[in-house]
Amino acid sequence: MSTGLITGAAGGIGSACARALAGSAEVIVLTGRRGEALERIAAKVDGRAAVVAADITTGEGRDAVLAAIEGSLSWVVLASGVPARKPLTELGEDEVTETLAANLLGPTLLLRRLLQLSWQPPAAVVAIGSISATRSLPGRSVYASSKAGIEHLARTLAAEVAASGIRVNVVAPGVIDTPFLGEATAALAEWVDARVPLARAGTPEEVAELVRYLILEAPPYLTGARIAVDGGAETVG
């Protein structure tokens, strides 16, 4: 039995990954905090999908995810995350804690346990980072720090677990047209027009296509990479 796992599967990118990776493992575990949304996504995924409504920032949530894994792990997509679009001084302590827990600490603690399980080919992990991780954008200090952390964790783990045959890569989206943008949609549209060479936001499906490639089609020698899906934004600084 092989299991694939997607955290943050109720989000725009996570759900697109679920559709793109359908059928690539005997069971795909979809986890996130919104149970009803996960059930709707699972109903549209070809093949067997298991829904785990859980908060991976808690020990109980991580236990629930581990309990749903059947047989060996085949691949993992870490797509969970929350935004924090305010200057540090305008964020409450609870907002800072939640952002770091959801974007970095929870996925780290979950991955720590997942890596101790049995794995089978393609034995791949993809962490969803962000171009914010490499940019000093006002109002993004905590979010950017959390994403820089998960990106560096993933790339360092690529070296740590290479001998076990597990590959770890990072996909760093730019501005992607999902509900995650929230109230920032209008402001980001102006930024896209001015700073993105392709002059448009990306789609979740475009991110998911790269995630699928890294898991199922990439050469076995590709690990520790960070690939931006940002319409060329990083090329212009």
C-alpha positions as CSV (number, residue, x, y, z in Angstrom):
1,M,0.0,0.0,0.0
2,S,1.3,3.4,-0.9
3,T,0.2,6.7,0.6
4,G,0.5,10.3,-0.7
5,L,-0.1,13.2,1.7
6,I,-1.0,16.8,1.1
7,T,-1.2,19.3,4.0
8,G,-3.2,22.4,3.4
9,A,-5.3,20.5,1.0
10,A,-8.3,22.7,1.3
11,G,-6.5,25.7,0.0
12,G,-6.2,26.8,-3.6
13,I,-2.7,25.3,-4.2
14,G,-3.3,22.3,-2.0
15,S,-6.5,21.3,-3.8
16,A,-4.9,21.8,-7.2
17,C,-2.1,19.5,-6.1
18,A,-4.7,16.9,-5.0
19,R,-6.3,16.9,-8.5
20,A,-2.9,16.9,-10.3
21,L,-1.6,13.9,-8.2
22,A,-4.8,11.9,-8.3
23,G,-4.0,8.2,-8.8
24,S,-0.3,8.5,-8.1
25,A,-0.6,6.7,-4.8
26,E,-3.1,4.0,-3.7
27,V,-4.5,6.4,-1.1
28,I,-4.0,10.2,-0.9
29,V,-4.5,11.7,2.5
30,L,-5.9,15.2,2.4
31,T,-5.4,17.2,5.6
32,G,-6.3,20.7,6.7
33,R,-8.5,22.5,9.2
34,R,-11.6,22.8,7.1
35,G,-13.3,19.4,7.0
36,E,-16.2,20.2,4.8
37,A,-14.0,21.8,2.2
38,L,-11.7,18.7,2.3
39,E,-14.7,16.4,1.7
40,R,-15.7,18.4,-1.4
41,I,-12.2,18.2,-2.8
42,A,-11.9,14.5,-2.0
43,A,-15.1,13.9,-4.0
44,K,-13.5,15.4,-7.1
45,V,-10.3,13.4,-6.8
46,D,-10.0,10.3,-9.0
47,G,-8.9,7.3,-6.9
48,R,-9.1,6.8,-3.1
49,A,-8.8,9.9,-0.9
50,A,-8.8,10.0,2.9
51,V,-9.8,13.2,4.6
52,V,-8.2,14.1,7.9
53,A,-9.6,17.4,9.4
54,A,-6.8,18.3,11.7
55,D,-4.5,21.1,12.8
56,I,-0.9,20.0,12.3
57,T,0.3,22.7,14.7
58,T,-1.0,20.5,17.5
59,G,0.3,17.1,18.6
60,E,-3.2,15.7,18.4
61,G,-3.5,16.9,14.8
62,R,-0.1,15.4,13.8
63,D,-1.2,12.1,15.5
64,A,-4.3,12.1,13.4
65,V,-2.4,12.5,10.2
66,L,0.1,9.8,11.0
67,A,-2.8,7.4,11.9
68,A,-4.3,7.9,8.4
69,I,-1.1,6.7,6.6
70,E,-1.4,3.2,5.2
71,G,1.6,1.2,4.2
72,S,4.6,3.2,3.0
73,L,4.7,6.9,2.2
74,S,5.2,7.6,-1.5
75,W,5.2,11.4,-1.5
76,V,4.4,14.5,0.7
77,V,3.3,18.0,-0.3
78,L,3.5,20.6,2.4
79,A,1.1,23.2,1.3
80,S,-0.4,24.5,4.6
81,G,0.0,28.1,5.5
82,V,-1.6,31.3,6.7
83,P,-0.9,34.9,5.6
84,A,0.2,37.8,7.8
85,R,0.1,41.0,5.9
86,K,0.9,43.7,8.4
87,P,4.0,45.3,9.8
88,L,5.4,43.4,12.8
89,T,4.4,46.1,15.2
90,E,0.8,45.9,14.1
91,L,0.5,42.1,14.5
92,G,-0.7,40.7,17.8
93,E,1.4,38.1,19.6
94,D,-1.3,35.5,18.7
95,E,-1.0,36.4,15.0
96,V,2.8,36.1,15.0
97,T,2.5,32.7,16.9
98,E,-0.2,31.4,14.6
99,T,1.8,32.3,11.4
100,L,5.0,30.8,12.6
101,A,3.2,27.7,13.8
102,A,1.2,27.1,10.7
103,N,3.9,27.9,8.2
104,L,7.0,26.6,9.8
105,L,6.7,24.8,13.2
106,G,3.7,22.6,12.5
107,P,5.1,21.3,9.1
108,T,8.5,20.8,10.6
109,L,7.3,18.7,13.5
110,L,5.0,16.7,11.2
111,L,7.9,16.1,8.7
112,R,10.1,15.0,11.5
113,R,7.8,12.1,12.2
114,L,7.0,11.4,8.6
115,L,10.7,10.9,7.8
116,Q,10.9,8.1,10.4
117,L,8.3,6.1,8.5
118,S,8.8,3.6,5.7
119,W,9.0,5.2,2.2
120,Q,8.7,3.8,-1.3
121,P,9.4,5.4,-4.7
122,P,9.1,8.1,-5.8
123,A,9.9,9.0,-2.2
124,A,9.6,12.7,-2.8
125,V,8.8,15.8,-0.6
126,V,7.8,19.1,-2.0
127,A,7.5,22.1,0.3
128,I,5.5,25.1,-0.9
129,G,7.5,28.2,-0.1
130,S,7.0,31.7,-1.5
131,I,9.0,34.4,-3.4
132,S,8.4,36.4,-0.2
133,A,11.1,34.3,1.3
134,T,13.8,36.1,-0.7
135,R,12.3,39.6,-0.7
136,S,12.2,42.4,1.9
137,L,8.6,43.5,1.4
138,P,7.0,45.8,3.9
139,G,4.2,44.2,5.8
140,R,5.5,40.7,5.1
141,S,8.2,40.3,7.8
142,V,6.6,37.4,9.7
143,Y,5.2,35.7,6.7
144,A,8.4,36.0,4.8
145,S,10.4,34.7,7.7
146,S,8.2,31.7,8.1
147,K,8.5,30.8,4.4
148,A,12.2,31.4,4.4
149,G,12.4,29.0,7.3
150,I,10.4,26.2,5.6
151,E,12.4,26.7,2.4
152,H,15.7,26.4,4.2
153,L,14.5,23.4,6.2
154,A,13.5,21.6,3.0
155,R,16.8,22.3,1.2
156,T,18.9,21.3,4.2
157,L,16.8,18.1,4.6
158,A,17.5,17.2,1.0
159,A,21.1,16.7,2.1
160,E,20.2,15.0,5.4
161,V,17.9,12.3,3.9
162,A,19.6,11.8,0.5
163,A,21.2,8.5,1.6
164,S,17.7,7.2,2.4
165,G,16.6,7.8,-1.2
166,I,14.1,10.6,-0.3
167,R,14.2,13.7,-2.5
168,V,13.2,17.1,-1.1
169,N,12.5,20.2,-3.3
170,V,10.9,23.6,-2.9
171,V,8.3,25.3,-5.1
172,A,8.1,29.0,-4.5
173,P,5.0,30.6,-5.9
174,G,4.6,34.2,-6.7
175,V,1.2,35.9,-6.8
176,I,-1.3,33.1,-7.4
177,D,-5.0,33.7,-7.9
178,T,-6.5,31.9,-4.9
179,P,-8.6,33.0,-2.0
180,F,-5.4,33.1,0.0
181,L,-4.8,36.6,-1.4
182,G,-7.9,37.9,0.5
183,E,-8.2,41.6,0.9
184,A,-4.7,42.1,-0.7
185,T,-6.0,41.1,-4.1
186,A,-6.4,44.7,-5.5
187,A,-3.0,45.9,-4.2
188,L,-1.3,42.8,-5.5
189,A,-2.9,43.3,-8.9
190,E,-1.1,46.6,-9.2
191,W,2.2,45.0,-8.1
192,V,1.8,42.3,-10.7
193,D,1.2,44.8,-13.5
194,A,4.4,46.7,-12.4
195,R,6.7,43.9,-11.4
196,V,5.8,40.6,-13.1
197,P,7.2,40.3,-16.6
198,L,4.3,38.0,-17.7
199,A,1.9,40.7,-16.3
200,R,-0.6,38.4,-14.7
201,A,-1.1,36.3,-11.6
202,G,-0.5,32.6,-11.8
203,T,-3.0,29.9,-11.3
204,P,-3.0,27.1,-8.7
205,E,-3.0,24.6,-11.5
206,E,0.3,26.0,-12.8
207,V,1.9,25.5,-9.4
208,A,0.4,22.0,-9.1
209,E,1.8,21.1,-12.5
210,L,5.3,21.8,-11.3
211,V,4.7,19.9,-8.0
212,R,3.5,16.9,-10.0
213,Y,6.6,17.0,-12.2
214,L,9.0,17.2,-9.2
215,I,7.3,14.2,-7.6
216,L,6.6,11.9,-10.5
217,E,8.6,13.0,-13.5
218,A,11.8,14.8,-12.4
219,P,15.1,13.0,-12.7
220,P,16.2,11.1,-9.5
221,Y,19.2,13.5,-9.3
222,L,17.0,16.5,-8.7
223,T,16.9,17.3,-5.0
224,G,17.5,20.3,-2.9
225,A,16.2,22.6,-5.6
226,R,14.1,25.7,-5.2
227,I,12.0,26.6,-8.3
228,A,10.0,29.8,-8.4
229,V,6.6,29.9,-10.3
230,D,6.2,33.6,-10.4
231,G,5.8,34.8,-14.0
232,G,9.4,36.0,-13.9
233,A,9.1,38.3,-10.9
234,E,12.4,37.2,-9.3
235,T,14.3,37.9,-12.5
236,V,13.7,41.6,-12.2
237,G,14.5,42.0,-8.5
